Amino acid sequence: MKIISGIVALMLSTLCFAKEVQVADTGITFEAPDDFGPLSQEILDFKWPQSRAPRWVVGNETGSTTIAYDLKPHDISAAPLKALMGDFAATFERVVPGVEWKKQEVIHLSGRDWIYFEVTSNAIDTDIYNIMLVTSYGKEMLLFNFNSTKEDFPQYEKALRNSVNTIKIP
């Protein structure tokens, strides 16, 4: 009986508890790690100092690991994603310091194709690891950015990757 209890305890300790988050009134949902919540205005202002903060962000208490998501008024529904991916990558390389690409591809998730980027770069005070996804949603562009300091990424990597796979679009 002790062996079974030990196995169950081990299995429970490896589970990543999550909570469902909804993107505004869209019906789009994803699961965020259970310890993630809305960030303070102070943290948002620090992470996005040029007033380019996404409309919605959840993260850990310090803001070192976040999931940012937004709908932008750009209709990309007719754009070939591979071409758009190249345009986005070129822009990143031009404006983001220290870009190092890990992946650039088109993936299929939640019944649609997405631009998928994994990239490390330099932020204001540290190096960061980003997993970014872009797709069309009606006449808007839907973006997700799973972001962590390189230092914290190993601790949150599994939870962030699990969260990516929970994105649901009605």
PAVEX-265978 format. One record per residue (C-alpha): x, y, z; residue number from 1. Coordinates in steps of 0.25 Angstrom, whole numbers, plus 5000, padded with zeros to 4 digits. Layout:
# PAVEX-265978
    c1    c2    c3  num
     X     Y     Z  NUM
...
# end
This chain:
# PAVEX-265978
    c1    c2    c3  num
  5000  5000  5000    1
  5012  5009  5003    2
  5017  5007  4989    3
  5004  5011  4983    4
  5003  5023  4991    5
  5017  5027  4988    6
  5014  5026  4973    7
  5001  5034  4974    8
  5008  5045  4981    9
  5019  5045  4971   10
  5009  5046  4960   11
  5002  5057  4966   12
  5014  5065  4969   13
  5018  5065  4954   14
  5004  5070  4950   15
  5003  5085  4945   16
  4991  5091  4951   17
  4984  5101  4942   18
  4973  5110  4941   19
  4965  5114  4929   20
  4966  5128  4924   21
  4957  5135  4913   22
  4961  5145  4903   23
  4951  5156  4905   24
  4937  5153  4900   25
  4942  5144  4888   26
  4941  5130  4894   27
  4956  5128  4891   28
  4961  5121  4904   29
  4974  5115  4909   30
  4979  5109  4922   31
  4990  5117  4930   32
  4998  5111  4941   33
  4990  5112  4954   34
  5000  5122  4960   35
  4998  5132  4949   36
  4989  5144  4951   37
  4988  5158  4945   38
  5000  5167  4947   39
  5001  5180  4954   40
  5001  5193  4946   41
  5016  5195  4951   42
  5020  5182  4945   43
  5013  5184  4932   44
  5020  5198  4931   45
  5033  5192  4934   46
  5032  5181  4924   47
  5026  5189  4913   48
  5031  5203  4915   49
  5027  5209  4902   50
  5012  5208  4904   51
  5012  5196  4895   52
  5007  5186  4905   53
  4997  5176  4901   54
  4983  5177  4906   55
  4983  5165  4914   56
  4994  5158  4922   57
  4995  5148  4933   58
  5008  5144  4939   59
  5015  5139  4952   60
  5016  5148  4964   61
  5029  5155  4959   62
  5025  5156  4945   63
  5038  5149  4941   64
  5029  5139  4933   65
  5016  5143  4926   66
  5006  5140  4916   67
  5002  5152  4908   68
  4991  5151  4898   69
  4984  5162  4889   70
  4975  5164  4877   71
  4980  5174  4867   72
  4972  5181  4857   73
  4980  5175  4845   74
  4973  5166  4835   75
  4983  5155  4832   76
  4972  5145  4828   77
  4976  5145  4813   78
  4991  5146  4815   79
  5000  5134  4813   80
  5005  5130  4827   81
  5019  5126  4822   82
  5021  5140  4815   83
  5016  5147  4827   84
  5025  5139  4836   85
  5037  5144  4828   86
  5032  5158  4829   87
  5030  5157  4844   88
  5044  5150  4845   89
  5051  5161  4838   90
  5044  5172  4846   91
  5048  5165  4859   92
  5063  5164  4854   93
  5063  5179  4851   94
  5056  5184  4864   95
  5059  5174  4875   96
  5073  5173  4881   97
  5080  5160  4882   98
  5070  5152  4874   99
  5074  5137  4873  100
  5064  5128  4866  101
  5061  5114  4872  102
  5049  5111  4862  103
  5041  5118  4851  104
  5030  5110  4846  105
  5015  5109  4843  106
  5008  5099  4852  107
  4993  5094  4853  108
  4987  5097  4866  109
  4972  5097  4870  110
  4967  5095  4856  111
  4975  5106  4849  112
  4989  5109  4844  113
  4998  5118  4853  114
  5011  5125  4851  115
  5020  5119  4862  116
  5033  5126  4867  117
  5043  5122  4878  118
  5053  5132  4880  119
  5063  5137  4891  120
  5066  5152  4891  121
  5071  5163  4901  122
  5061  5171  4909  123
  5063  5183  4918  124
  5070  5176  4929  125
  5071  5161  4925  126
  5071  5151  4914  127
  5057  5145  4910  128
  5051  5133  4904  129
  5039  5135  4896  130
  5029  5125  4889  131
  5020  5134  4880  132
  5008  5130  4872  133
  5000  5138  4862  134
  4987  5134  4854  135
  4975  5141  4848  136
  4962  5143  4856  137
  4952  5148  4847  138
  4957  5162  4842  139
  4967  5163  4854  140
  4981  5157  4857  141
  4981  5148  4869  142
  4995  5148  4877  143
  5000  5140  4888  144
  5014  5142  4895  145
  5019  5132  4905  146
  5030  5139  4911  147
  5040  5136  4922  148
  5054  5141  4926  149
  5064  5131  4922  150
  5067  5128  4936  151
  5053  5124  4940  152
  5050  5117  4927  153
  5054  5103  4931  154
  5045  5104  4943  155
  5033  5109  4934  156
  5036  5102  4921  157
  5027  5090  4923  158
  5015  5099  4928  159
  5017  5109  4917  160
  5017  5098  4906  161
  5005  5091  4912  162
  4998  5104  4912  163
  5001  5106  4897  164
  4994  5093  4894  165
  4981  5097  4902  166
  4978  5109  4893  167
  4964  5107  4888  168
  4957  5115  4877  169
  4942  5113  4876  170
# end
